[in-house]
Amino acid sequence: MKSDMDRKLRDFVGAKAAKSLAEAFGIETVGALLRHYPRRYLKKGELTPFDELEVGELATISGRVKRVSARTLDTKRDIAPEDAHKFRKQRTITKVVVTDGRNDIELAFFNQPWLVTKLTPGTAALFWGEVTMFRTTMQLKNPGTEVLEDENLTEAEIERRARPFRPIYPAAAKLPTSTIERAVKIVLDSLDDRVDDPIPDLVLRNEKLLGLRAALQKVHLPDTEKDIHDAQQRFRFEEALVMQTILAQRRAVTDSLKAVPRPRVPGGLLDAFDERLPFALTEGQTEVGEEIFADLARPHPMHRLLQGEVGSGKTVVALRAMLSVVDNGGQAALLAPTEVLAVQHHKTLTKLLGDLAEQGMLGGADNATKVALLTGSLNAASRRTAMLDAASGAAGIVVGTHALLEDKVQFADLGLVVVDEQHRFGVEQRAALSAKSGDNTPHVLVMTATPIPRTVAMTVFGDLAVSTLTQLPAGRSPIQSSVVPAKERPDWLQRAWARVREEVGKGHQVYVVCPRIGDEVKNAADEEGELVAGDEEGKKPSRPPISVLQVSEALAQILPDLRVEVLHGRLPADEKDAVMSRFAAGDIDVLIATTVIEVGVDVPNASTMVIMDADRFGISQLHQLRGRVGRGKVPGLCLLVTDLWTGSKPYGRLDAVASTTDGFELSRIDLETRREGDVLGVAQSGRRSSLKQLSVLRDEDVILAARHVAHSIVSVDADLAEYPALRAAVHDALASESTEYLEKT
């Protein structure tokens, strides 16, 4: 029998309201509506602080009318020129100025002159709309309103508006929070007292949590602040429990698989490599190496996440793990996200190994292996050779892109897969590589170049053991970073190009990084050819991001005597390889590139990086890019060029990058600025994160408790046969696209 939570909304709220909810949020069932939690609450009598509003957000505010006026619309005076064509049918404009007691916000209502008598000065009301700036005045675009004290109301409406806490829901332009509030009240009044609860009764008692029915009532219709706290705490735990149960089931499956133990072999390639290293391993590299060797020696597959600061030496750690497998007669595959990075990894590994990578070659070591490269753009002969080396076992290490996943690529004895986390190496890809290793599952080491806070790692990579490198190898030079507000201070941008010339004059090399290539379909804004053009007050940029091709044309005029070349992902593979080789050899002074140089590119002579439109990149990405300089004996310099105005929030994020080189601190700042779904890697194409109350940054204690409970449940009932409601919640989460981030693991 279908439970109330699974019933269609139209049976409760009517076809019109149900259609609006489905179109705005994809909400079609009672359960989906009741899981659409309030974003915040308005306490009766309190006004919303307007200084907390952000331009671009869809906000609902509580304020008091300060003044109101109505007159005939004057498009030249009242409307921005670019929007004038949208208002040809408008006849009147009613302007309402609302205050929170300290700040004002302006609202413009079109063709609603009667609001002058409804919104008289002193009236308390709710207003909603998109926060915008018109000239220097904050406004609500396409506003709606609801007077809080209105005599002409039904008893139900009076009761709704008189509640001590009014829920404010995530809303849409055509679906205000008040409509959602009414629908929720109707549904709650009809809901059974007993609903199936994903959290088992024993866990509810032990964790002192509300049951589902009581929590739904209190989260939507609270009487006290304690009601809100207790309900939110219950839903945080539920979300954590569902996610951790999924990951516990994954760990149980992994623990049941078989793998060939690959213990460290004395006197093998690994020992030979360690003896020849021209530098001492850091304490962290040694400790993490021992953790990995212990995993490799077990008869069950390793699933470990290796994370670390930019330049912390993850590649060396991964290579030592690969050599341990090769010493045991196995093979290792290194999967890279792009061809440029695959080629770079291949060169780095070959260089580190020296004659230990020259099996069968004149001058090769007696116990040498071969490092093969397999990418999609190899010519037929090279591809055939690489595939043969992998299939025969001649290549102990195979580096490649997604081409490694193809059915026709076979391995003699695949023992270890090293994955760059940027490549979305999901369950299907893991299965594809596992199938290449016969009855045994290969060990897996996932490398991430972005430091991850512990709670995020537990949630996103919850079925992986985590190893962290925090020390930088000796010999790394400090990096100085500065923000260049090019629109505010164009002379600073001129000085940046002068500094580029000075660095080249000292014999060093420079990267210039741009957000896009520039050979896309052009539009009017793209034809400007400006190095700086801009946006106002930190608002959404009014032009496309600056491109490699635009900057290349400009620098041909600014730095005509320097050797300037471009690098991006659309160049043919051999051309990309040739450009990188020339840059590494010092034959290029300035390399203008996209983010293809973000990870793995190692040119010690590169001292400076100029990042154009730096605000178009994420904080962690900027930190990754910056890590390409300062890799030699010369101090590094990173210039973050932006059109943003100083003082805007996005500019503040660039200031944060410039102020510290601590990747873990920057990662936390970065994640705190995102929505929870983005923290977990959920695509922003309209998908909703299944985590609505839980914050993986804030709720470490909740996640730890849920992890313990999930482990206890799964260890005795992996299929959740005794917990049907939890099983259903897990099924729903896995069926939802919003948990795509789980496929990373």
N, C-alpha and C positions, 0 to 999 in steps of 0.2 A: 504494500500500500504506500502511495506517494505521501511523503511528509509535507507539512505546511511549508517548510523551507524550500521545497522543490516546486511548489505550485506557481502557476503563471500569475504575474502581477495584475493582469487585466481582470482577473476574477475578484480582485480586492479594490482596485483604484479606478477601474473603468478603462476603456480602450484608449481614450485621448491621452490621459496621463501616462499610461503604460507605453504608448508609442513615443511620447516625448522622452521618457527615461531610456528607452531602448536606443533611440537615435542619438541621444547626447552621450550616454555612457555604456551602452551595450547591456544595460540592466533589464532583465526579462523575468526574473523570478523573485519570490519573496526573500529568499536567502541572499541574493545578490544585492537587493535594496538595503537589507538590514546590515550587510557588510560594507555599505557605502557610509563610512563613519563620518561624523562631523569633523571638520578641519579645526575648528575652535568653537568657543562659546562666548556669548555676550551675557554678562551679568546684568540683571535688571538695574537700570539707573546709570550704568557706566557708559562712557563714550569711548569710541575707538581712537587710540593715538595715531593721528595722521602721519606723523613723522616715521612710522614703521612701515608705511606703504611703499611698494617698489613699482617703478614704471614698468608697465607691461603685464602686471598681474591682474587677474580677475578678482576683485575684492568686494566684500560686503562690509559696510561700515555703519556704525551707529553714531549719529551726530545731531546737533541742534541747529535749526535754521537761523541764520544770522540776518540775511536779507533776501528779498525775492523781487524780481521785476519781469515784465513781459512786454515785448514790442515786436514790430515787424522785422523780419530777418534781413540783414544786410550782409550778403555773402563776402564782400570785400573786407568788412570789418570783423565778422564773426567766424569766418571759415578760412583755414589754411588754403592758399591758392591751388595746391595740387588736389584738394578734396572738393573744390567748389562745384564740380560737375555732378557730385553725388546729391546735392541739396537743391536741385532746381524746383522740386515740388513742395519744398518747405515754405510755409507762409509766416509762421510766428516762431519766436524763440523765447522761452521762459528761462531766465538765469536764476539759479538758486545758489547762494553762498552758504556753506555749512561749516560749522566750527566744532572742534573738539575741546574748546576752552583755551587752546594755545595757538593752534594752526587752523588755517582755512583751506577748504577745497571747493572748487566751483563745478557746478553741474549745469548742463544745457539741455533742456527738454524742447523738442520741436513739435509744433502744432498741438500743444497741450496747455493753452492759456488758462484753463480752469485751475491749474496747480497754484496759481497766485492766491486763491482763496483757501486751498487745502494746506499748502506749506507756508503758513504765515510765520513771521519771526517768532522764535521761541518754541516752535513745534519740534518735538523729538521724533525722529524717524530713522528707519533703515534705508540705506541707499546701496545700490550695487551697480557695477560696471567695470570696464577696463581702465586701470589707472594710466593716464597719459599726461604729457606736458604740452600745453599750447602756449607758445612763446615762453613766458617765465611762470605761468600759473599751472598748478596741479589740478587736473580735472578727472572726472569719471566719464568715459566715453559710452554712449548709448545707455544712459543710466535708467534704472528702475527704482521705485520707492515704495515704502510701506510705512504709513503713519503708525506710531506705536500706541498712541492713545486716540482711538476713534470711537465715537459713540454709536455709529451706525454699523454695528457688527452683530453677528450671531453669537449665541452663548459659547459655542465651540471655539469660535475665533477669539473671543474675549479671553477664554481660558488659555488658549495657545499663547497669546501674546503676553499674558500675565505671569507665565512661568518664571521662576527665579533665574533660570539659565536658558537662553535661546541657542539651540545648535545652529552653527553656520557650516553648511555643507560645501564641498567642492561643487561648483555650479557651472552652468553654461549660459550663453547670452540669452537663449530662448527658454531656459529652465532655471529660474532663480531659486535661491536656497529656500524661500518660503514655500514654494510648490513641493520641493522634496520633503520639507518638514511635515507638510500636511499628509503626504502619501505615507510617510513612515508612521505617523500617528494612527492612520487608518489600519495599516497592516498590524501594528503592535496590539491594537485593541481586539483584533480578530485572531491573534496567534495563540496556539495551544500553550498551556502552562508547561508542558513537558516537550522538549525538542531534543533530538539526538545530539549528544555532546561529544566532540572529538577528543576532549580531555577526559580520561577515565576518572571515575568517582574517587578512587583512592588517591590519585594524583591531585585532584581538586582539594581534598582534605589536607594532604601533606603540605601542599604549597599555599594553602589558605586562599584559594581562588574562588571567585563567584562562578556559579553554574552558568550555562550559556543563556538560558531564558532571562535570568536576572540581570546578566551583564548587558544583554541587548536593550533591556528596559532602561537601565541606568546610563548607558552610553548615549542613548538618543533623547531620553527624557529625565535628565538628572534633577534632583532637588537640592543637592549639596555638592561642594567641591570634592568631598570624599567619594560620592557616587561616581563622579567622572574619573577620579584616580583609580578606584578599584576596578571599574569596567575596563579602562585602558590597559591596566596591568594584566588583567585576565587575557585580553586579546593579544597583547604582546607575547605572553607565554604560549598561547595557542599557535601563533604564527611561527614562533621559534621551534615549537615541538614538531610541527608538520615538516618544516625544513630539515631539522635534525634527524627526524625519522627517515626521511628519504636518504639522507647521507649515511645513516647507520645501516640501512639496508644495502647501500652500495658497498660499505666497508665489509659487511657480512659476505657479500658475493665475492669480493676481492680476496678475503681471507680463505675462502673455500677453493680458490683456484690454485693450480700447481705451477711452479716455476722451477727452472733448473738453478740450483744454487751456484753462485759464481764467487767463491771465496778468493781472497787475495792470495796470489801465487808468488812466493819468494823468488827472486832472481829473474823475474819476467820483464815484460815491457814497461810495466808501471815503475818498477824499481829503477830501471835504466833511465826512464824519463825523469824521475825525481832527482837522480844523480846529476843530470845534465841541466837542470833548471838554472838559469843565470841569476835567479833571485830566490830568496827564502819565502816559503809559504807563510802567510799570516797565521796567527793562532786560530782565527776563525775558520780559515780554509782547511787547516789540519783537523779541527774538531768536526766540521761538517763532513769532511772526507771520511772520517771514521764512522759517522752515523750511516753514511751511504754504503760503505763496505760491509757494515753489519747487516743492513737490509739485503744486500746482494747475496750474502752467504746463506740466507734462509730459503726454504723450499716453497715459499709463497711469494708472489710478485710484489716488488717494491712499488709504492705509489707515493712519491715524495715531491713536495714543492720546494724549490731552491730559490729564495729571494734574496736580494741584496742591493746595496747602494750602487749607484752608477760607478763603474770602475772598480768594484770590490773583488773582482777576480772569479766570477761565476764560471767563465769559460774554462779556466784551468781546473776547477773542481769537477766540472762535467767531463772534461777530457780524462782526468784520472779515473773516474768511474768507468768510462768507456774502455780504457786500457785494461782495467781489472777484468772486464768481461772478455776482451780479446785474449788475455792471458789464459782464460779458461776454455779457449777454443770457440768462443761465441763471437757474435758481431753486434755492433752498435749502430743505430740510425739516429741522425740528428735532423730533426724536421724544422725548417725555418719558414717564416711567413712570406718572404719575398725572395726573388732570384738574387737581388743585390745582396741581401743578407746571407743567403746560402753561399754565394761565391765568396763573400767576406769570411764567413765561418770556415770554409774550405781552406782559404789561404792562411787564416790564423792557425788552424790546427796543423796544417802542413809545415808552417814555419816553426811552431812550437816543437814539433816532433823531430824536425831535421831529418837525419838519415834513418831515424826510426820509422819514417813514413815512406821509405824508398825500397820497398820489397822488390826484388828482381832487377834492381837498377844498379848500375856501376857506382860503387861507393856507398851503397846501402848497408845498413847494419845487418848482422847475421840473423837477428831475431826481429827484423823489421816487418811491418804490416803495410797495407796500402789504404790511402784515404781517397775514396771515390766521390765524385760529384755528379748528381743526377737532377737535372731540372728540365722543364718542358721545352726550353728553346735550344737544347743541345742539338748539334747536327747528328745525322743518322749514325755515323761511325762512332762518334764519342758516346752517344747514348747506348749503342750496342755494347761497347766495351765496358761501360759502367754497369750495365745490367748483368753482363757476364761475370764481372768481378764480384757483384753482390750475390749472384746465384751460386757461384763456385766456392765462395768463402774467401777468395783471394783478398777482397777488401774487408779488413776488419772493421773499418768505420766507413759509413756511407752518409754523405751530407746531401740533403735535397729539399725540395719544396713539396707541394701536394702531389708531385709526380711520383713520389715514393709510395703513395697509396694505391696506385693503379694495379689492377689485377695481374698484369704481366710482369710486374716487378717482384722477383722472388729472392729470398735469402736462404743461405745454407743453414744458418743457425742464429736467428735473431734473438739476442739475449737482453738487449737494453734499447729503449726508445727515449731519446732526450728531445723534449718538445719546448720550443719557444712559446711561451704563454700567449703571445700576441696572435699566434695562429690559433684559430678556434678549433682546438683539437677535442672534438666531442666524442660521445659514446660510439657513434658509427665509425669515426676515423680510428679510434682506438681498436675497435673490433677488426677493422680492415688490416691494421698492422699486426694485431695478435694472430690473425688467421695465417700470416706468413711465417709463424714460428711453430707450426705443428700443434701437437697436443698441449704444449706448455705455453703459458702466458709470459710475454717479455716483461721485464722490470721497466717501470716508467719513472722518469725524472722530468718534472715540469719546471722550466726556468721562467721567472718573471723579472723583467727589468724595472718594474715599479714596486717599491716597498709597499707593503700592505699592512695596515693595523691588524692586531691579533684577532679582534672580533670579526673583521671582514674576512680574514683568512679562514676562520672557523666556519663561516657561513658559505662563502663562495667556494672554498676549497676544503670543505669539511671532511671529505673522505681521504685527504692526503695528509701525511705527516709533513711538518713544516721545518725547514732548516733556514737559518737567516745569517747572512754575512753582513757585518756592520763595519769592519775595519777596511781601510783602503791600503793597498799595497804601497810599500815604500817607493819614493820616486815620483809620486803624483804631485803636480803643482797646484797651488790654490787658484780658484777662479773668481774673478771680480765681475759682478753683474751690475748693470745700470739700466734704468728705464729712460728711453728717449721719447718725450712727448712731442712728436714731430709737427703736429698742427699748431700746438701752443708755442713751441720753440723751434721753428724751422732751422735756426742757426745750429741747433744741436745735431740735427740730421746732417747738415753740411760738415760739422766737426766729426761725425761718425765716419763719413767717407774719407775725410782727411786722415783719421786714425787708421783706416784700412790701408791707405797708401803708406803710412809710416811703418806699419807692421810688415808689409811686403818689402819695404826698403831695408828692414832689419834681417831679411832673409826668411821671414815666416810666411805662412799661408792663412787664408781666410775662407770661412764658409759664409754664404748669405742664404738664408732659408726663407722660403715663401710658402704660403698655404696652398697654392694651386699651380698647375702647369701653365695655363693660359691659352691652350689651343682649343678650348671649348667654344661653343657657339657664342659669338660676340654680341653684346648689346651696347646701348648708348653709353652706359656707365663704364663699360669695359674699354671704350675707345678713348677715355680720358688720358690714359698713359701716364697718370700721375704716380709718383712714389708715395705721396701722402694726399689723401682726400678724405672727407670724413664724415663722422657722425657727431651728434651733439649730446653733451651731458651724459655720455656713457650709454646712450640709447642704441637701439638696433642700427647697425651700420647701413648707410644709404648706398653703398657701392659694393661690387663684388670684391672678394679678397684680392690683394695684390698678387701678381703671378710671376713665375720664373721668367717668362718671355718679356713681360713688361720691364722687370728689373734689369734683364740682360740688355735691352735696348737703351735704358737710361744710363747704365754703367759704361756702355760703350762711349757715351759722351762725357761722363764724369771722370772715368778712369781709362782713357783711351790707350795709354801706354802699358797697361797691365795685361797679363795673360788671363783672360776671363772665359770660362766655359760653363755649360749647363749640364745638369744631371737630373733626370726624372724617370718615373716608372714606365713611360710610354716609349722610351728609346729602345731600339733593338738590343738584345742581350749583349752582343759582342761590342756594341758601341758603349753601353753602360760600363762594361768591364774595362774597355780601353780608357774611358774617362777616369775611372777610379784608379787605374794603374798609373796614368799620367799624374794625377793629383798626388798619389802616394810617393811617386818618384820625384816630386818637386817641380814638375814641368808645367803646372798650372798655379797661378798666383791666387785667384779668386774663383771659388766654385759656387755657382748659384744653383740651389737644389731644392727639391721638395723634401718631405720627411723620409725619403728613402735612406737618408744618412743618419736616421734617428738612433739606431741600435747597431752595435757591432763594428762600425767603421772606426779604424784605428790609424790615425796619421799623426804621430807625435809632433811633427813640425807645424801643425795647425794651431795657431795661438789665439785666433779671434773668430767669433761668430756674431753675425748681425741677423737678427730674426725680425723679418718684416711682418707687420700686422700681428704682432705677438699676442694680442688679445684674442685672436682667432684660434689659438691653441689652448689646450688644457694645461693646468699647472704641472702635472706630472710629465706631460709631453715636453713642455719647455725644459724641465729638469733633465729629461733624457737627452734632448738635443744639446743642451749646454755641456753635457758630459763628453761630447766629441772633442772639446778643446781642453787644454791643460793636461794632456796625456804625456807630455815630455818634460823637459827641464825648464821650459819657459812658462811663466804664469799665464793663465788663460783669461780672456776677456769676452764677456757676452753682453751685447747691446740689444735691448728689447725695444723695438721701434713700434710706436702705437699712435693712432690719431685720437685716442681717448683723452678727455680732459682730466687733469689732476684733481683728485677729490672724489671722482666717481668710484663706485664699488668695483667695477671691472679693473680700473686702474690700480686699486688697492691690492688686487690679486697679483698683478705684475710686480708691485712693490714687494709683496711677500716673497716672490721668487728671487728678486734681487737681493733681499735681506739675509737669506740663508742658503747654504748648500746642503742642509740636512734633509735628505730625501724622505725620511720618515715623517718629519714635521710638515714638509710640503704636502705629502700624501694625505695627511690628516686634514690640513687646510683645504686641499682640493676636494676631498670627499665630503667635508662639512658644507661645502657650497652647492652640492648637488642634491637632487631629489633621491630618495632611497632607492628607487628602481634603477637610477643611473649608477649608483654605488655598486649595485650588483650586476651591472653590465647589461641591463634590459634595454633593448632597442627603443628609440623614441618615436616609433611609427604608429603611435596610437595604442600601444600595448600598455597594460597596467601591471605594475608590480603587485605580486601577491602579498608583499609586506606593506601593510598600511599603518600599523601602529608600532611595529618593532623597528628600532634603529640599531643597525649593526655596529654603529660607532658608540652609541650611548648605553646600550642594554647588555653589557658584557655578562653581568650576573644572571640575567634572564636566560641568555643563550647557553651559559655553562650549566644552569639547572636543567634546561630543556634537553641539552645534550646528554646529561646523565640519565634522565628519564627515558629518552629515546633508546639509549643503549640497553637499559634494563629491559625494556619492552621487547626490542628486536632480538636480544640474545636468547629469549625463551619462546618468542612467537614472531619469527621473521616475516611471515605472511600476514600478520595482524588478524588472524582468524577470530580471536577473542575480542577484537576491538573494531567492530564494523564501522563505527562513525569516524574513527581515526583513519581507517583504511580508505573510506570514501573521501576524506579531506586530502589524503596523500594522492589519491587518484586524480582528484580535481586539480591539484597543484601541478602534477606531472602533465596533465592534459592541456594545461594552460600554456600559451606561448610566453606568459610572463615569467616562467621559470626557465627560460632558455639559458640563463646564466649557469644553471646547474649542469648543463651539458659540457661546460668547460672542464669539469672534473672527470 
